[in-house]
Amino acid sequence: MGVDYTKEEKNFLERIGNRIRELRIKADLSQEKFAFACNLDRTYIGSVERGERNISALNLRKIAKALNISTSDLLNMNKEQGI
């Protein structure tokens, strides 16, 4: 059962996913090690990074914690990215 997102919503999820991927790579973590640190499944992390998931606030918190940053820093994207 797939969810149909608007183009704008899909774009938003992709920007968040790209930000998470960028921070994960900067932290020198594989998806597998990162997922373990987040206590989330690797396939879930992959789908978040691809912008396929509408990630929950609690999972954003887990991701930020695994990256040793605040959730506000996690979501702190430049204005060109529309956030």
Backbone torsions as a table, in degrees:
resi	resn	phi	psi	omega
1	MET	NA	100.1	-179.5
2	GLY	-87.3	156.0	177.9
3	VAL	-105.3	134.8	177.4
4	ASP	-94.2	113.1	177.5
5	TYR	-97.3	151.2	173.0
6	THR	-69.1	165.8	178.7
7	LYS	-59.3	-40.6	179.1
8	GLU	-65.0	-42.9	178.7
9	GLU	-64.9	-43.6	178.4
10	LYS	-60.7	-43.2	178.2
11	ASN	-60.0	-43.1	178.8
12	PHE	-61.4	-47.6	179.2
13	LEU	-63.1	-37.1	178.0
14	GLU	-66.5	-38.2	178.3
15	ARG	-65.6	-41.9	177.2
16	ILE	-63.7	-45.3	179.0
17	GLY	-60.1	-41.9	178.4
18	ASN	-63.5	-39.1	178.8
19	ARG	-63.7	-44.3	179.4
20	ILE	-63.4	-45.2	178.8
21	ARG	-60.1	-45.4	-179.8
22	GLU	-59.0	-45.6	-179.4
23	LEU	-69.5	-36.8	177.9
24	ARG	-63.6	-45.2	180.0
25	ILE	-66.1	-41.3	177.7
26	LYS	-60.3	-34.4	177.8
27	ALA	-80.3	1.0	178.6
28	ASP	59.1	46.2	179.6
29	LEU	-116.1	133.6	171.0
30	SER	-71.8	164.2	175.9
31	GLN	-59.4	-38.6	-178.1
32	GLU	-65.3	-48.0	179.4
33	LYS	-65.8	-38.4	179.4
34	PHE	-65.1	-46.1	179.2
35	ALA	-59.3	-42.0	178.5
36	PHE	-61.4	-44.0	179.7
37	ALA	-64.4	-30.4	179.6
38	CYS	-85.9	-13.1	-172.3
39	ASN	61.5	41.7	177.7
40	LEU	-129.2	160.4	179.5
41	ASP	-74.2	144.6	179.5
42	ARG	-59.4	-38.9	-179.8
43	THR	-66.2	-31.5	176.4
44	TYR	-65.8	-45.9	178.8
45	ILE	-59.5	-43.5	178.5
46	GLY	-59.9	-42.5	-179.5
47	SER	-70.4	-31.5	175.0
48	VAL	-66.3	-47.1	-178.7
49	GLU	-63.4	-28.0	177.5
50	ARG	-86.1	-2.8	179.5
51	GLY	77.8	24.0	-177.8
52	GLU	-93.9	-7.2	-176.4
53	ARG	-122.2	141.7	170.2
54	ASN	-90.4	90.2	-170.1
55	ILE	-67.8	139.3	-179.0
56	SER	-78.7	160.6	177.8
57	ALA	-60.6	-39.1	179.8
58	LEU	-66.3	-37.4	177.4
59	ASN	-72.0	-33.3	173.3
60	LEU	-61.0	-40.1	178.6
61	ARG	-63.9	-43.1	177.6
62	LYS	-61.9	-42.5	-179.2
63	ILE	-64.8	-46.1	179.1
64	ALA	-61.2	-43.1	179.9
65	LYS	-61.2	-43.0	179.0
66	ALA	-64.5	-27.5	178.3
67	LEU	-90.8	-1.2	-178.0
68	ASN	58.9	41.0	175.9
69	ILE	-134.8	167.1	176.8
70	SER	-80.7	160.1	177.5
71	THR	-64.4	-32.6	177.9
72	SER	-66.3	-37.9	175.8
73	ASP	-66.9	-37.0	177.9
74	LEU	-59.4	-41.8	-176.9
75	LEU	-91.7	4.0	-179.0
76	ASN	-79.4	89.9	179.9
77	MET	-112.7	153.3	-176.9
78	ASN	-69.1	163.6	-174.4
79	LYS	-63.9	-27.8	177.9
80	GLU	-62.5	-25.4	-179.7
81	GLN	-85.0	-4.0	173.1
82	GLY	80.0	23.0	178.6
83	ILE	-122.1	NA	NA
